[in-house]
Amino acid sequence: MVAMVSLPLWRRLCVKVRLVDDPGHRKIHDTAVPLAGGLTVFTALLAPLIAGVIFAYWNSLGSREASSTGTAFNLLGTTSTFLIRYGFAHRALELAGIVFGAGAVLLVGLLDDRYELRPALKFGGQLVVALLVAASGVRVTLFVPSLVVSYVLTILWILTVINAFNFMDNMNGLCAGLGGIGACYFAFAAAAEGQYLVTLIAILTLGALVGFLPYNFPKARAFLGDSGSHLVGYLLAVLGILPHFHTPENPRPLAVLMPLFILGVPLLDLVWVVILRWRLGHPFYRGDNNHLSHRLVRLGLSRTRAVLVIWLAAAGLGAICFW
């Protein structure tokens, strides 16, 4: 709902400041399209999160006051209030790091949308964001008791997923749809393990993307832009790290492969195009028409059907984790 309400406002602002994608080489649109997706997704993520924190603490204060006066007051219920406050209190640093990282990666993307940053500068911005997130405590471990290894794996994972989604933002609805599918699966995985704060972030991400999609697919009235694809990739990378798929109480070593299946389609597409560009002697960051979506179109599918086929493949690959 927040995304659907805020997007028209962001569209108008983007048009006013000329934050638009103009027609040109490898573009299929013939008019300028506002790059409002990233700002919309960030608004739809942040606004409910802030409102939820305020409401949870207000509800808790109201409950204590009601207890002292003998009246009944607890809109969320005692257990729900406790769990939400416990999650916010014990993962406050991680949550702050995630939100700050989301804003920072959005800014990197906005600068790239507006000024077309040099690849090295853009990659440097991504690297700083990944490092800050790792420093906040959101880190990959993979059973290796080494802080250095944990930092390296986390930074590599975040950089890889951000760029995988950035590469997949080449047709209407493709990147946002894949992000929504991934967020949905991560929400299920976290909820099944009782990880409520992770579930909340995944649901907010899903809701933001579902609210944006009608403006982006099949006909685009707004694009994600680099700001949006960076943000979507970042959020999915974080969601792949946050859930505790394997714990001493519930040992499931193979469950750590779950993010690779859930995000398998964009990751495989990234590997494919990077290898192909390397073999052709082209810089890996230079865009081309060799992505999976382009190849499906060359096989005779329309762009809309190509996107639907890729969504279906992503949904099927992610479903393997829950068999």
C-alpha positions, 0 to 999 in steps of 0.5 A, spaced: 500 500 500 505 504 501 508 503 495 502 504 491 501 511 494 508 513 494 510 511 487 506 517 483 509 522 488 516 519 486 514 519 479 512 526 479 519 528 483 523 524 478 520 527 472 521 534 475 529 533 477 530 529 470 531 523 474 529 519 468 531 513 463 531 517 456 530 512 450 537 510 446 541 504 445 538 498 447 532 501 449 525 499 447 521 505 450 520 511 446 519 516 451 523 518 458 521 513 464 521 516 471 527 512 475 522 512 481 522 504 483 528 505 488 525 511 492 518 507 492 521 501 495 525 504 500 519 508 502 515 502 502 520 498 507 522 504 511 515 507 513 512 501 516 518 499 519 518 505 523 511 505 524 512 498 527 517 500 532 513 506 534 507 502 535 510 496 538 513 500 544 507 505 545 503 498 545 508 496 551 507 502 554 500 502 554 500 495 557 504 497 563 499 503 564 493 498 564 496 493 568 498 498 574 490 501 573 487 494 572 484 496 565 485 491 559 490 494 554 494 490 549 492 490 541 498 486 539 497 481 545 502 480 551 506 474 547 507 478 540 509 485 544 514 481 547 517 477 541 517 484 537 520 488 542 525 482 544 527 482 536 528 490 536 532 490 542 537 484 541 538 485 534 538 493 534 545 494 531 544 489 526 537 492 524 540 499 524 546 497 519 541 494 514 537 500 514 543 504 513 546 500 508 539 500 504 539 507 504 547 508 502 546 503 496 540 507 494 544 513 494 549 509 490 544 507 485 541 514 485 548 517 483 549 512 478 542 513 475 543 521 475 551 521 473 553 514 470 558 513 475 565 510 473 564 502 474 570 503 479 567 508 483 560 504 483 563 498 485 567 502 491 560 504 493 558 497 493 564 495 497 563 500 502 556 498 503 557 491 504 563 492 509 559 497 513 553 491 513 558 486 515 561 490 521 554 491 524 554 484 525 550 481 519 555 476 517 556 469 513 559 464 517 559 457 514 562 454 520 568 457 519 570 460 526 574 466 523 572 473 523 576 475 517 573 469 513 566 471 515 567 478 513 570 476 506 564 471 505 559 476 507 562 482 502 563 477 496 556 475 497 553 482 498 557 484 492 555 478 488 547 479 489 547 486 488 550 485 481 546 479 479 540 483 480 543 489 477 544 485 471 537 482 471 534 489 470 533 488 463 526 487 462 520 490 465 518 487 471 524 482 471 528 484 477 522 486 481 519 480 480 525 475 482 526 480 488 519 478 490 519 471 489 526 471 493 523 475 499 517 470 499 521 464 500 525 467 505 519 469 509 517 462 509 524 460 511 524 465 517 517 464 519 518 456 519 524 457 524 520 462 528 525 468 526 520 474 526 524 480 525 527 476 519 520 474 517 518 482 518 523 484 513 522 479 508 514 481 508 516 488 507 520 487 501 515 483 498 510 488 499 514 493 497 515 490 490 508 487 489 506 494 490 511 497 485 510 491 480 503 494 477 507 500 475 513 496 472 509 490 468 507 489 463 507 496 461 512 500 465 510 507 467 516 507 472 523 503 472 527 501 478 533 504 475 540 502 478 538 505 485 532 500 485 536 494 482 541 495 487 536 496 493 533 489 491 539 486 490 542 488 497 535 486 501 535 479 498 543 479 499 541 481 507 535 476 507 540 470 505 544 472 511 540 473 516 536 467 517 539 462 522 538 456 517 543 451 521 543 452 529 546 447 534 539 446 536 536 444 529 542 442 525 541 442 518 548 443 514 545 443 507 540 448 509 545 453 508 545 452 501 537 455 501 539 462 499 543 459 493 537 455 490 532 461 492 537 466 488 539 461 483 536 464 477 539 471 477 546 468 480 546 463 474 545 469 469 550 473 472 555 467 472 553 466 465 554 473 462 561 474 466 564 468 463 561 469 456 564 477 456 570 474 459 571 469 453 569 475 448 574 479 451 569 484 453 569 488 460 564 484 465 561 490 467 559 492 459 551 491 458 549 486 452 544 482 450 546 475 452 542 475 458 537 469 459 531 474 458 534 476 451 536 469 449 528 467 450 526 473 446 531 470 440 527 464 441 521 467 439 518 469 446 515 476 447 518 480 452 512 479 457 512 471 456 520 471 457 519 474 464 514 470 466 518 464 464 524 466 468 519 468 474 516 461 473 523 458 473 525 462 479 519 459 483 521 452 481 528 452 483 526 456 490 521 451 491 526 445 492 528 448 498 521 446 501 521 439 499 
